[in-house]
Amino acid sequence: MWRKHWVVIVAVGVVLTVFLTVRPWIGQAGLDAQEIVPINHRQAAVTYKADVQIDMNKHVVKGMLTARFVPQDDQAFFHLYPNAFSANAALSGENWEVVLGKQREPGGIKIGEVRVNGKSVGVQYAGKSNTLLQVPLPARTSSAEMVVDMNFQLEVPYNNGRMSYHDHAMWLGNWLPILAVKDAGGWRLDPYSAIGDPFYSDVANYHLRVQLSEGYQLATSGLESVAVITETRPQRLKIYEVDAWNVRDFALVVMDDTYQPISGKVGETIVRTWVQKSDDPQNVERIHETARESLDYYGKQFGVYPYKEYDVVKTGGFFGGMEYPSLVFIAQEYFDRSDTMGEAIVAHETAHQWFYGLVGNDEVREAWLDEGLTDYATMVFLQQKSPAQSQAYIQMRLGQARAAEGYANQGVTAKSSVEAFPDWRSYNDLVYGRAGAMWWNLKEQWGVERLHQVLRQYVRDHQYKQANGEQITALLTTTAGADASPFLDYWLRVELEKAEAANNWIEKGKHE
C-alpha cells in the first residue's frame, strides 16, 4: 500500500509534473526473467468457491462460501476482517482517524451455519471484535481434503478504508472469509491494525459467482475477460462467474455505468484502468500508461507477469493506493490532480504484484520485506524512465531513510511488527524509506543488473509461496560470499555502529 505523506507530496508533485512526457526505457534482463511458473501449472493447496449477491442500495453482500483444503490441525481459523469495523470495535486515536475519516458508519460480517464435510459444527467466533472464525475439524486419519461450508452476510462499512463505497462504486478488499496461515511459528491470528497492512495469506484458487443488479459492472482479482456473464429477465440481474488461480486474496470493485475501462496489453496480459467519464483525459492517460509501462518493466526485471489481467480502479480511501492480486485500488484524488503523484502510486502498487502477490510474506511482522522491495522497484522504474524527473521521489525516500536514524534509540526499527509503530510517520520513514533506501544503496554499489539478477532469483525461489527475512539474508550471503547480516542490521535495525561492516560486505560482494 502507498501511504500519503503530506509533507513531501507537494514537493514530489511539483518536480514530477512532466515525468510521463519522457519515453520509457524498456530495460534489459537476462533470459532467467522468463522463468515464472505459469499459474495453471501449479495447483494451489486451498480452493474457495463462493456464491454471493451484492445489494448496492443497502450495501449488503450475502453469500455462501466453500473452502476445500487438507488440514494442518484439529481446527482451522478464518479471518473475518470486516468485523474490525463493527459498532462495538474500539477504534480510537489518531491512527484510526486516518483509516476511518470524519464520516463513518460501522459494518461487519455475520456467519450463519458452518458445516464440516456436511456436518454442522456451530459458529464459534474468536479474536478481537470477532475477527476470527474458529472451526473444529475431525481427527486426521489421512491427508484427505476437508470441506468447510458457511453462510455469511456482510454489511459494508462506510469509512476511508479498503472496504467501503460511495455513490458510484463499492470496493471490497479483505472482505471474504479466508483461512489464516499456520507457519513454523504457529497460527497467525493477528488483529486488524490501524497502521500498515495487517495481512498474511497463502495463495489459493477462487471461483466466484457474483450476482448484481443490472447497470453495474465488475473488476476483480479474477479473469473478467473470460467470465461467464448471464443477464436475467424479468429480474434484471447480471451474474458473473469468475475464476482466479493461485492468487493471495480475492478483491473486487462494483461500479455503475459512470465508470468505463481504458484497455491495453503487456504481452499476454490485458491492462485495464477503470475511470469515470468526468475524469480529465490527460490524467487518465498518464495513469493508464504508467500501469502498462511499469508492469512491462517489472516483468523484464523480476520475472514475466503470469496473470492474464491487471485492473487499476479508481476508488475512495485514505490509502493512496492499495494492492491486491491482479487488481489495485487508487484513491480518487489522484485522478483529479494535475501533478503526477498518481503515477508514482500506480507504479508502487504495480510493483506489489511481484512483492506481495507472487512472493508473499508476513506483512505484520516483516512489512519491510515487501514494502522495501516494492518501493525500491518504484524508484528504479521512475529513474530509468526519466533520471532528472525522478529525483524528487527518490530524494523523498532517501530523506526518510536518514530521518529513520532518529528512531534508533526508541526501540522501533524497520524490522518491528506493525503494532510497535507509534504513528504513520515512523512506519513511513522506516518501512518505506529505510528499507527502500537499503536496496537503492545496494543497487548504486553493485549495479542494477547484478542486483536484479539476485531479485529474479528471489522471485523464482519463492513464487506463489511465502518468503521471510532469513531467506533473503541467506540469498544475499550466498551472492556476496559473506554474511549479509551486518548490512541488513545497519539498514533495518538502524544499528549505526555496523556502518563499516556493512560497507565491507558490499565491497566483498562486488568482486564475487
TIMAR-411043 format. One record per residue (C-alpha): residue in one letter; z, y, x; residue number from 1. Coordinates in steps of 0.5 Angstrom, whole numbers, plus 2048, in hexadecimal, padded with zeros to 3 digits. Layout:
BEGIN
+----+-----+-------+------+-----+
| aa |  up | north | east |   i |
+----+-----+-------+------+-----+
|  a |   Z |     Y |    X | NUM |
...
+----+-----+-------+------+-----+
This chain:
BEGIN
+----+-----+-------+------+-----+
| aa |  up | north | east |   i |
+----+-----+-------+------+-----+
|  m | 800 |   800 |  800 |   1 |
|  w | 7FE |   807 |  802 |   2 |
|  r | 804 |   80C |  801 |   3 |
|  k | 804 |   813 |  800 |   4 |
|  h | 807 |   817 |  806 |   5 |
|  w | 806 |   81F |  803 |   6 |
|  v | 808 |   822 |  80A |   7 |
|  v | 802 |   81F |  80D |   8 |
|  i | 7FD |   81E |  807 |   9 |
|  v | 7FA |   825 |  807 |  10 |
|  a | 7F9 |   825 |  80F |  11 |
|  v | 7F5 |   81F |  80E |  12 |
|  g | 7F1 |   821 |  809 |  13 |
|  v | 7EF |   828 |  80C |  14 |
|  v | 7ED |   824 |  812 |  15 |
|  l | 7E9 |   81E |  80F |  16 |
|  t | 7E5 |   822 |  80A |  17 |
|  v | 7DF |   821 |  80D |  18 |
|  f | 7E1 |   81A |  80F |  19 |
|  l | 7DC |   816 |  80B |  20 |
|  t | 7D6 |   81A |  80D |  21 |
|  v | 7D5 |   816 |  813 |  22 |
|  r | 7D1 |   810 |  813 |  23 |
|  p | 7D6 |   80A |  814 |  24 |
|  w | 7D5 |   806 |  81B |  25 |
|  i | 7D4 |   7FF |  819 |  26 |
|  g | 7D9 |   7FC |  81E |  27 |
|  q | 7D8 |   7F5 |  822 |  28 |
|  a | 7DC |   7EF |  822 |  29 |
|  g | 7DB |   7E8 |  825 |  30 |
|  l | 7D8 |   7E2 |  821 |  31 |
|  d | 7DF |   7E0 |  820 |  32 |
|  a | 7E0 |   7E6 |  81B |  33 |
|  q | 7DC |   7E1 |  816 |  34 |
|  e | 7E1 |   7DB |  817 |  35 |
|  i | 7E4 |   7DC |  810 |  36 |
|  v | 7E5 |   7D6 |  80C |  37 |
|  p | 7E1 |   7D7 |  805 |  38 |
|  i | 7E6 |   7D8 |  7FF |  39 |
|  n | 7E3 |   7D2 |  7FC |  40 |
|  h | 7E4 |   7CD |  802 |  41 |
|  r | 7EC |   7CE |  801 |  42 |
|  q | 7F0 |   7CB |  7FC |  43 |
|  a | 7F6 |   7CF |  7FA |  44 |
|  a | 7FD |   7CC |  7F9 |  45 |
|  v | 7FE |   7CF |  7F2 |  46 |
|  t | 7FA |   7D0 |  7EC |  47 |
|  y | 7FB |   7D5 |  7E7 |  48 |
|  k | 7F8 |   7D5 |  7E0 |  49 |
|  a | 7F9 |   7DB |  7DB |  50 |
|  d | 7F7 |   7DD |  7D4 |  51 |
|  v | 7F9 |   7E4 |  7D3 |  52 |
|  q | 7F8 |   7E9 |  7CD |  53 |
|  i | 7F8 |   7F0 |  7CF |  54 |
|  d | 7FA |   7F6 |  7CA |  55 |
|  m | 7F8 |   7FC |  7CD |  56 |
|  n | 7FB |   800 |  7C7 |  57 |
|  k | 802 |   7FD |  7C7 |  58 |
|  h | 802 |   7FC |  7CF |  59 |
|  v | 804 |   7F5 |  7CE |  60 |
|  v | 801 |   7EE |  7D1 |  61 |
|  k | 802 |   7E8 |  7CE |  62 |
|  g | 800 |   7E1 |  7D1 |  63 |
|  m | 802 |   7DA |  7D4 |  64 |
|  l | 802 |   7D8 |  7DB |  65 |
|  t | 801 |   7D1 |  7DE |  66 |
|  a | 803 |   7D0 |  7E5 |  67 |
|  r | 801 |   7CA |  7E9 |  68 |
|  f | 804 |   7C8 |  7F0 |  69 |
|  v | 807 |   7C3 |  7F4 |  70 |
|  p | 80F |   7C5 |  7F4 |  71 |
|  q | 813 |   7C6 |  7FA |  72 |
|  d | 819 |   7C6 |  7F7 |  73 |
|  d | 81D |   7C3 |  7F1 |  74 |
|  q | 81C |   7CA |  7EE |  75 |
|  a | 817 |   7D0 |  7EE |  76 |
|  f | 817 |   7D7 |  7ED |  77 |
|  f | 812 |   7DC |  7EA |  78 |
|  h | 812 |   7E3 |  7EC |  79 |
|  l | 813 |   7E8 |  7E5 |  80 |
|  y | 811 |   7EE |  7E9 |  81 |
|  p | 811 |   7F2 |  7E2 |  82 |
|  n | 818 |   7F2 |  7E1 |  83 |
|  a | 81A |   7F6 |  7E6 |  84 |
|  f | 818 |   7FC |  7E1 |  85 |
|  s | 81C |   7F9 |  7DC |  86 |
|  a | 820 |   7FE |  7D8 |  87 |
|  n | 827 |   7FB |  7DB |  88 |
|  a | 824 |   7FC |  7E2 |  89 |
|  a | 828 |   800 |  7E7 |  90 |
|  l | 822 |   805 |  7E9 |  91 |
|  s | 825 |   80B |  7EC |  92 |
|  g | 825 |   80F |  7F2 |  93 |
|  e | 81F |   813 |  7F6 |  94 |
|  n | 81B |   80D |  7F8 |  95 |
|  w | 81B |   80A |  7F1 |  96 |
|  e | 819 |   811 |  7EE |  97 |
|  v | 813 |   811 |  7F3 |  98 |
|  v | 811 |   80A |  7F0 |  99 |
|  l | 812 |   80C |  7E8 | 100 |
|  g | 811 |   813 |  7E8 | 101 |
|  k | 814 |   818 |  7E3 | 102 |
|  q | 811 |   815 |  7DD | 103 |
|  r | 812 |   80D |  7DC | 104 |
|  e | 813 |   808 |  7D7 | 105 |
|  p | 816 |   801 |  7D8 | 106 |
|  g | 813 |   7FB |  7D8 | 107 |
|  g | 814 |   7F3 |  7D9 | 108 |
|  i | 812 |   7EC |  7D8 | 109 |
|  k | 815 |   7E7 |  7D4 | 110 |
|  i | 814 |   7E0 |  7D5 | 111 |
|  g | 813 |   7DB |  7CF | 112 |
|  e | 814 |   7D4 |  7CF | 113 |
|  v | 813 |   7D1 |  7D6 | 114 |
|  r | 810 |   7C9 |  7D7 | 115 |
|  v | 810 |   7C5 |  7DD | 116 |
|  n | 80B |   7BF |  7DC | 117 |
|  g | 80B |   7C1 |  7D5 | 118 |
|  k | 813 |   7C0 |  7D4 | 119 |
|  s | 816 |   7C7 |  7D2 | 120 |
|  v | 81C |   7C9 |  7D7 | 121 |
|  g | 81E |   7CF |  7D4 | 122 |
|  v | 81E |   7D6 |  7D7 | 123 |
|  q | 822 |   7D8 |  7DD | 124 |
|  y | 822 |   7DF |  7E0 | 125 |
|  a | 825 |   7E1 |  7E7 | 126 |
|  g | 825 |   7E6 |  7EB | 127 |
|  k | 826 |   7EE |  7EB | 128 |
|  s | 824 |   7F0 |  7E4 | 129 |
|  n | 821 |   7E9 |  7E2 | 130 |
|  t | 81B |   7EA |  7E7 | 131 |
|  l | 81B |   7E2 |  7E8 | 132 |
|  l | 81A |   7DC |  7E4 | 133 |
|  q | 81E |   7D6 |  7E7 | 134 |
|  v | 81A |   7D0 |  7E4 | 135 |
|  p | 81E |   7C9 |  7E5 | 136 |
|  l | 819 |   7C3 |  7E8 | 137 |
|  p | 819 |   7BC |  7E7 | 138 |
|  a | 81C |   7B8 |  7ED | 139 |
|  r | 816 |   7B7 |  7F2 | 140 |
|  t | 814 |   7B0 |  7F3 | 141 |
|  s | 80D |   7B1 |  7F6 | 142 |
|  s | 808 |   7B7 |  7F8 | 143 |
|  a | 806 |   7B7 |  7F1 | 144 |
|  e | 804 |   7BE |  7EE | 145 |
|  m | 808 |   7C1 |  7E8 | 146 |
|  v | 806 |   7C6 |  7E3 | 147 |
|  v | 80A |   7CB |  7E0 | 148 |
|  d | 808 |   7CF |  7DA | 149 |
|  m | 80B |   7D5 |  7D7 | 150 |
|  n | 80A |   7DA |  7D2 | 151 |
|  f | 80B |   7E2 |  7D3 | 152 |
|  q | 80B |   7E9 |  7D0 | 153 |
|  l | 80A |   7EF |  7D5 | 154 |
|  e | 80C |   7F6 |  7D3 | 155 |
|  v | 808 |   7FA |  7D8 | 156 |
|  p | 80D |   800 |  7DA | 157 |
|  y | 80B |   807 |  7DB | 158 |
|  n | 80C |   80A |  7E2 | 159 |
|  n | 809 |   80B |  7E8 | 160 |
|  g | 809 |   804 |  7EB | 161 |
|  r | 804 |   7FF |  7EC | 162 |
|  m | 804 |   7FC |  7E5 | 163 |
|  s | 803 |   802 |  7E0 | 164 |
|  y | 7FE |   805 |  7DB | 165 |
|  h | 7FB |   80C |  7D9 | 166 |
|  d | 7F6 |   80E |  7D3 | 167 |
|  h | 7F0 |   80A |  7D6 | 168 |
|  a | 7F3 |   804 |  7DA | 169 |
|  m | 7F8 |   7FF |  7DC | 170 |
|  w | 7FA |   7FD |  7E3 | 171 |
|  l | 7FD |   7F6 |  7E4 | 172 |
|  g | 800 |   7F5 |  7EB | 173 |
|  n | 805 |   7EF |  7EC | 174 |
|  w | 805 |   7EE |  7E4 | 175 |
|  l | 804 |   7E7 |  7E4 | 176 |
|  p | 80A |   7E2 |  7E5 | 177 |
|  i | 808 |   7DE |  7EC | 178 |
|  l | 80C |   7D9 |  7F0 | 179 |
|  a | 811 |   7DC |  7F5 | 180 |
|  v | 810 |   7DA |  7FC | 181 |
|  k | 814 |   7D5 |  800 | 182 |
|  d | 813 |   7D5 |  807 | 183 |
|  a | 818 |   7D3 |  80D | 184 |
|  g | 81D |   7D8 |  80B | 185 |
|  g | 81D |   7D5 |  804 | 186 |
|  w | 81C |   7D8 |  7FD | 187 |
|  r | 819 |   7DF |  7FE | 188 |
|  l | 81C |   7E3 |  7F8 | 189 |
|  d | 81C |   7EA |  7FA | 190 |
|  p | 81D |   7EF |  7F4 | 191 |
|  y | 818 |   7F5 |  7F3 | 192 |
|  s | 81A |   7FA |  7F7 | 193 |
|  a | 818 |   802 |  7F7 | 194 |
|  i | 816 |   802 |  7FE | 195 |
|  g | 810 |   7FE |  801 | 196 |
|  d | 80C |   7F8 |  7FE | 197 |
|  p | 812 |   7F3 |  7FC | 198 |
|  f | 80D |   7ED |  7FB | 199 |
|  y | 80C |   7E7 |  7FE | 200 |
|  s | 807 |   7E2 |  7FB | 201 |
|  d | 802 |   7DC |  7FD | 202 |
|  v | 7FB |   7DB |  7FB | 203 |
|  a | 7F9 |   7D8 |  7F5 | 204 |
|  n | 7F3 |   7D6 |  7F0 | 205 |
|  y | 7F3 |   7DA |  7EA | 206 |
|  h | 7F0 |   7D9 |  7E3 | 207 |
|  l | 7F1 |   7DF |  7DE | 208 |
|  r | 7EE |   7DF |  7D7 | 209 |
|  v | 7F0 |   7E6 |  7D5 | 210 |
|  q | 7EF |   7E9 |  7CE | 211 |
|  l | 7ED |   7F0 |  7CD | 212 |
|  s | 7EB |   7F5 |  7C7 | 213 |
|  e | 7E4 |   7F7 |  7C7 | 214 |
|  g | 7E3 |   7FD |  7CB | 215 |
|  y | 7E7 |   7FB |  7D1 | 216 |
|  q | 7E5 |   7F8 |  7D8 | 217 |
|  l | 7E8 |   7F5 |  7DE | 218 |
|  a | 7E9 |   7F5 |  7E5 | 219 |
|  t | 7ED |   7EF |  7E8 | 220 |
|  s | 7EE |   7EB |  7EF | 221 |
|  g | 7E9 |   7E6 |  7EC | 222 |
|  l | 7E2 |   7E6 |  7EB | 223 |
|  e | 7DF |   7EA |  7E5 | 224 |
|  s | 7D8 |   7EA |  7E7 | 225 |
|  v | 7D8 |   7E2 |  7E5 | 226 |
|  a | 7DD |   7E3 |  7E0 | 227 |
|  v | 7DC |   7E0 |  7D9 | 228 |
|  i | 7DD |   7E5 |  7D4 | 229 |
|  t | 7DD |   7E4 |  7CD | 230 |
|  e | 7DD |   7E9 |  7C7 | 231 |
|  t | 7DF |   7E7 |  7C0 | 232 |
|  r | 7DE |   7EA |  7B9 | 233 |
|  p | 7E1 |   7EC |  7B5 | 234 |
|  q | 7E7 |   7EC |  7B9 | 235 |
|  r | 7E3 |   7F1 |  7BE | 236 |
|  l | 7E6 |   7EE |  7C4 | 237 |
|  k | 7E4 |   7ED |  7CB | 238 |
|  i | 7E6 |   7E7 |  7CF | 239 |
|  y | 7E5 |   7E6 |  7D7 | 240 |
|  e | 7E6 |   7DF |  7DA | 241 |
|  v | 7E7 |   7E1 |  7E2 | 242 |
|  d | 7E9 |   7DD |  7E8 | 243 |
|  a | 7EC |   7DF |  7EF | 244 |
|  w | 7EC |   7DA |  7F4 | 245 |
|  n | 7F1 |   7DA |  7FA | 246 |
|  v | 7F4 |   7E1 |  7F8 | 247 |
|  r | 7FB |   7E3 |  7FA | 248 |
|  d | 7FC |   7E6 |  7F3 | 249 |
|  f | 7F8 |   7E8 |  7ED | 250 |
|  a | 7F8 |   7EF |  7EB | 251 |
|  l | 7F3 |   7F2 |  7E5 | 252 |
|  v | 7F2 |   7F9 |  7E2 | 253 |
|  v | 7F0 |   7FA |  7DB | 254 |
|  m | 7EB |   800 |  7DA | 255 |
|  d | 7E8 |   804 |  7D4 | 256 |
|  d | 7E1 |   806 |  7D4 | 257 |
|  t | 7E2 |   80C |  7D7 | 258 |
|  y | 7E2 |   808 |  7DD | 259 |
|  q | 7DC |   806 |  7E1 | 260 |
|  p | 7DB |   802 |  7E7 | 261 |
|  i | 7D6 |   804 |  7ED | 262 |
|  s | 7D4 |   7FE |  7F1 | 263 |
|  g | 7D1 |   7FC |  7F8 | 264 |
|  k | 7D1 |   7F6 |  7FC | 265 |
|  v | 7D4 |   7F4 |  803 | 266 |
|  g | 7D1 |   7ED |  805 | 267 |
|  e | 7D2 |   7E9 |  7FF | 268 |
|  t | 7D8 |   7ED |  7FC | 269 |
|  i | 7D7 |   7F2 |  7F6 | 270 |
|  v | 7DB |   7F8 |  7F7 | 271 |
|  r | 7DD |   7FC |  7F1 | 272 |
|  t | 7E0 |   803 |  7F1 | 273 |
|  w | 7E3 |   804 |  7E9 | 274 |
|  v | 7E3 |   80B |  7E8 | 275 |
|  q | 7E3 |   810 |  7E1 | 276 |
|  k | 7DD |   813 |  7DF | 277 |
|  s | 7E0 |   81A |  7E0 | 278 |
|  d | 7E1 |   819 |  7E8 | 279 |
|  d | 7DE |   81D |  7ED | 280 |
|  p | 7D8 |   819 |  7EF | 281 |
|  q | 7D9 |   81B |  7F6 | 282 |
|  n | 7E0 |   819 |  7F7 | 283 |
|  v | 7DE |   812 |  7F3 | 284 |
|  e | 7D8 |   811 |  7F8 | 285 |
|  r | 7DD |   812 |  7FE | 286 |
|  i | 7E2 |   80E |  7FC | 287 |
|  h | 7DD |   808 |  7FA | 288 |
|  e | 7D9 |   809 |  800 | 289 |
|  t | 7E0 |   808 |  804 | 290 |
|  a | 7E2 |   802 |  800 | 291 |
|  r | 7DB |   7FF |  802 | 292 |
|  e | 7DB |   801 |  809 | 293 |
|  s | 7E2 |   7FF |  80B | 294 |
|  l | 7E1 |   7F8 |  808 | 295 |
|  d | 7DB |   7F7 |  80C | 296 |
|  y | 7DE |   7FA |  813 | 297 |
|  y | 7E5 |   7F6 |  812 | 298 |
|  g | 7E0 |   7F0 |  811 | 299 |
|  k | 7DD |   7F1 |  817 | 300 |
|  q | 7E3 |   7F2 |  81B | 301 |
|  f | 7E8 |   7ED |  818 | 302 |
|  g | 7E4 |   7E8 |  814 | 303 |
|  v | 7DF |   7E8 |  80F | 304 |
|  y | 7E2 |   7E9 |  808 | 305 |
|  p | 7E2 |   7E3 |  804 | 306 |
|  y | 7E3 |   7E5 |  7FD | 307 |
|  k | 7DC |   7E7 |  7F9 | 308 |
|  e | 7DF |   7ED |  7F5 | 309 |
|  y | 7E3 |   7F3 |  7F7 | 310 |
|  d | 7E5 |   7F8 |  7F2 | 311 |
|  v | 7E8 |   7FF |  7F3 | 312 |
|  v | 7EB |   802 |  7ED | 313 |
|  k | 7EE |   809 |  7EB | 314 |
|  t | 7F5 |   808 |  7E8 | 315 |
|  g | 7FB |   80D |  7E8 | 316 |
|  g | 801 |   80B |  7EC | 317 |
|  f | 805 |   80E |  7F2 | 318 |
|  f | 803 |   80A |  7F7 | 319 |
|  g | 7FC |   80D |  7F9 | 320 |
|  g | 7F9 |   806 |  7FA | 321 |
|  m | 7FC |   7FF |  7F8 | 322 |
|  e | 7F8 |   7F9 |  7FB | 323 |
|  y | 7F7 |   7F2 |  7F7 | 324 |
|  p | 7F2 |   7ED |  7F9 | 325 |
|  s | 7EB |   7EF |  7F7 | 326 |
|  l | 7EE |   7F5 |  7F4 | 327 |
|  v | 7F1 |   7FB |  7F5 | 328 |
|  f | 7F4 |   801 |  7F1 | 329 |
|  i | 7F3 |   808 |  7F4 | 330 |
|  a | 7F7 |   80E |  7F1 | 331 |
|  q | 7F3 |   812 |  7EC | 332 |
|  e | 7F5 |   819 |  7F0 | 333 |
|  y | 7F0 |   816 |  7F6 | 334 |
|  f | 7EA |   816 |  7F1 | 335 |
|  d | 7EC |   81E |  7F0 | 336 |
|  r | 7ED |   821 |  7F7 | 337 |
|  s | 7E7 |   824 |  7FB | 338 |
|  d | 7EA |   821 |  801 | 339 |
|  t | 7E9 |   81A |  804 | 340 |
|  m | 7F0 |   817 |  804 | 341 |
|  g | 7EE |   813 |  7FE | 342 |
|  e | 7E9 |   80F |  803 | 343 |
|  a | 7EE |   80E |  808 | 344 |
|  i | 7F3 |   80B |  803 | 345 |
|  v | 7ED |   807 |  801 | 346 |
|  a | 7EC |   805 |  808 | 347 |
|  h | 7F3 |   803 |  809 | 348 |
|  e | 7F3 |   7FF |  802 | 349 |
|  t | 7ED |   7FB |  804 | 350 |
|  a | 7F0 |   7F9 |  80B | 351 |
|  h | 7F5 |   7F6 |  807 | 352 |
|  q | 7F0 |   7F1 |  804 | 353 |
|  w | 7F1 |   7EE |  80B | 354 |
|  f | 7F8 |   7EF |  80D | 355 |
|  y | 7FC |   7ED |  807 | 356 |
|  g | 7F6 |   7EA |  803 | 357 |
|  l | 7F3 |   7E5 |  808 | 358 |
|  v | 7F9 |   7E5 |  80C | 359 |
|  g | 800 |   7E5 |  808 | 360 |
|  n | 807 |   7E7 |  80B | 361 |
|  d | 80E |   7E8 |  808 | 362 |
|  e | 80D |   7EF |  806 | 363 |
|  v | 814 |   7F0 |  805 | 364 |
|  r | 817 |   7EE |  80C | 365 |
|  e | 811 |   7F0 |  810 | 366 |
|  a | 80D |   7F5 |  80D | 367 |
|  w | 80B |   7F8 |  814 | 368 |
|  l | 806 |   7F2 |  814 | 369 |
|  d | 801 |   7F3 |  80F | 370 |
|  e | 802 |   7FB |  80F | 371 |
|  g | 802 |   7FC |  816 | 372 |
|  l | 7FB |   7F8 |  817 | 373 |
|  t | 7F8 |   7FB |  811 | 374 |
|  d | 7FA |   802 |  813 | 375 |
|  y | 7F7 |   800 |  81A | 376 |
|  a | 7F1 |   7FE |  817 | 377 |
|  t | 7F0 |   804 |  812 | 378 |
|  m | 7F1 |   808 |  819 | 379 |
|  v | 7EC |   805 |  81D | 380 |
|  f | 7E7 |   805 |  817 | 381 |
|  l | 7E8 |   80C |  816 | 382 |
|  q | 7E7 |   80D |  81D | 383 |
|  q | 7E0 |   809 |  81E | 384 |
|  k | 7DE |   80D |  818 | 385 |
|  s | 7DF |   814 |  81B | 386 |
|  p | 7E3 |   815 |  821 | 387 |
|  a | 7E4 |   81C |  820 | 388 |
|  q | 7E6 |   81C |  819 | 389 |
|  s | 7EA |   816 |  819 | 390 |
|  q | 7EF |   81A |  81E | 391 |
|  a | 7F4 |   81D |  818 | 392 |
|  y | 7F5 |   816 |  815 | 393 |
|  i | 7F6 |   812 |  81C | 394 |
|  q | 7FB |   818 |  81E | 395 |
|  m | 7FF |   818 |  818 | 396 |
|  r | 800 |   810 |  819 | 397 |
|  l | 802 |   811 |  821 | 398 |
|  g | 806 |   817 |  81F | 399 |
|  q | 80A |   813 |  81A | 400 |
|  a | 80B |   80E |  820 | 401 |
|  r | 80E |   813 |  824 | 402 |
|  a | 813 |   815 |  81E | 403 |
|  a | 815 |   80E |  81D | 404 |
|  e | 818 |   80E |  824 | 405 |
|  g | 81E |   812 |  821 | 406 |
|  y | 820 |   80C |  81D | 407 |
|  a | 821 |   808 |  823 | 408 |
|  n | 829 |   809 |  822 | 409 |
|  q | 829 |   809 |  81B | 410 |
|  g | 828 |   801 |  81A | 411 |
|  v | 822 |   802 |  817 | 412 |
|  t | 81B |   800 |  81A | 413 |
|  a | 814 |   7FD |  818 | 414 |
|  k | 817 |   7F6 |  818 | 415 |
|  s | 81C |   7F8 |  813 | 416 |
|  s | 81C |   7F5 |  80C | 417 |
|  v | 81A |   7FA |  806 | 418 |
|  e | 821 |   7FA |  804 | 419 |
|  a | 823 |   7FD |  80A | 420 |
|  f | 81F |   803 |  80A | 421 |
|  p | 823 |   809 |  807 | 422 |
|  d | 81C |   80D |  805 | 423 |
|  w | 815 |   80D |  804 | 424 |
|  r | 814 |   812 |  80A | 425 |
|  s | 818 |   80D |  80F | 426 |
|  y | 813 |   807 |  80C | 427 |
|  n | 80D |   80B |  80D | 428 |
|  d | 80F |   80D |  814 | 429 |
|  l | 811 |   806 |  817 | 430 |
|  v | 80D |   801 |  813 | 431 |
|  y | 806 |   805 |  812 | 432 |
|  g | 807 |   80A |  818 | 433 |
|  r | 80B |   806 |  81E | 434 |
|  a | 807 |   7FF |  81C | 435 |
|  g | 800 |   802 |  81B | 436 |
|  a | 801 |   806 |  822 | 437 |
|  m | 803 |   800 |  825 | 438 |
|  w | 7FC |   7FD |  824 | 439 |
|  w | 7F9 |   803 |  825 | 440 |
|  n | 7FC |   803 |  82C | 441 |
|  l | 7FA |   7FC |  82E | 442 |
|  k | 7F3 |   7FE |  82C | 443 |
|  e | 7F3 |   804 |  830 | 444 |
|  q | 7F5 |   800 |  836 | 445 |
|  w | 7F2 |   7F9 |  835 | 446 |
|  g | 7EB |   7FC |  832 | 447 |
|  v | 7E9 |   7FB |  82A | 448 |
|  e | 7E5 |   7F4 |  82C | 449 |
|  r | 7EB |   7F1 |  82F | 450 |
|  l | 7F0 |   7F3 |  82A | 451 |
|  h | 7EB |   7F1 |  824 | 452 |
|  q | 7EA |   7EA |  827 | 453 |
|  v | 7F1 |   7E9 |  827 | 454 |
|  l | 7F2 |   7EB |  820 | 455 |
|  r | 7EC |   7E7 |  81E | 456 |
|  q | 7F0 |   7E1 |  821 | 457 |
|  y | 7F6 |   7E3 |  81D | 458 |
|  v | 7F2 |   7E3 |  816 | 459 |
|  r | 7EE |   7DD |  818 | 460 |
|  d | 7F5 |   7D9 |  819 | 461 |
|  h | 7F9 |   7DC |  813 | 462 |
|  q | 7F3 |   7DD |  80E | 463 |
|  y | 7F6 |   7DB |  807 | 464 |
|  k | 7FD |   7DA |  80A | 465 |
|  q | 803 |   7DE |  80C | 466 |
|  a | 804 |   7E1 |  813 | 467 |
|  n | 80A |   7E3 |  816 | 468 |
|  g | 80C |   7E8 |  81C | 469 |
|  e | 80E |   7E2 |  820 | 470 |
|  q | 807 |   7DF |  81F | 471 |
|  i | 803 |   7E6 |  821 | 472 |
|  t | 808 |   7E6 |  827 | 473 |
|  a | 806 |   7E0 |  82A | 474 |
|  l | 7FF |   7E1 |  829 | 475 |
|  l | 800 |   7E8 |  82D | 476 |
|  t | 804 |   7E4 |  832 | 477 |
|  t | 7FE |   7DF |  833 | 478 |
|  t | 7F9 |   7E4 |  833 | 479 |
|  a | 7FC |   7E8 |  839 | 480 |
|  g | 7FF |   7E2 |  83C | 481 |
|  a | 806 |   7E5 |  83C | 482 |
|  d | 80C |   7E6 |  837 | 483 |
|  a | 80A |   7EC |  832 | 484 |
|  s | 811 |   7ED |  82F | 485 |
|  p | 812 |   7F3 |  834 | 486 |
|  f | 80C |   7F6 |  831 | 487 |
|  l | 80E |   7F5 |  82A | 488 |
|  d | 815 |   7F6 |  82B | 489 |
|  y | 813 |   7FD |  82E | 490 |
|  w | 80F |   7FF |  828 | 491 |
|  l | 812 |   7FB |  822 | 492 |
|  r | 81A |   7FB |  823 | 493 |
|  v | 819 |   802 |  827 | 494 |
|  e | 81C |   7FF |  82D | 495 |
|  l | 81A |   805 |  831 | 496 |
|  e | 81D |   802 |  838 | 497 |
|  k | 818 |   7FD |  838 | 498 |
|  a | 812 |   802 |  838 | 499 |
|  e | 811 |   800 |  840 | 500 |
|  a | 811 |   7F8 |  83E | 501 |
|  a | 80C |   7FA |  838 | 502 |
|  n | 807 |   7FD |  83D | 503 |
|  n | 808 |   7F8 |  842 | 504 |
|  w | 806 |   7F3 |  83C | 505 |
|  i | 800 |   7F7 |  83A | 506 |
|  e | 7FE |   7F7 |  841 | 507 |
|  k | 7FE |   7F0 |  843 | 508 |
|  g | 7FA |   7EF |  83C | 509 |
|  k | 7F4 |   7F3 |  83F | 510 |
|  h | 7F3 |   7EE |  844 | 511 |
|  e | 7F4 |   7E8 |  840 | 512 |
+----+-----+-------+------+-----+
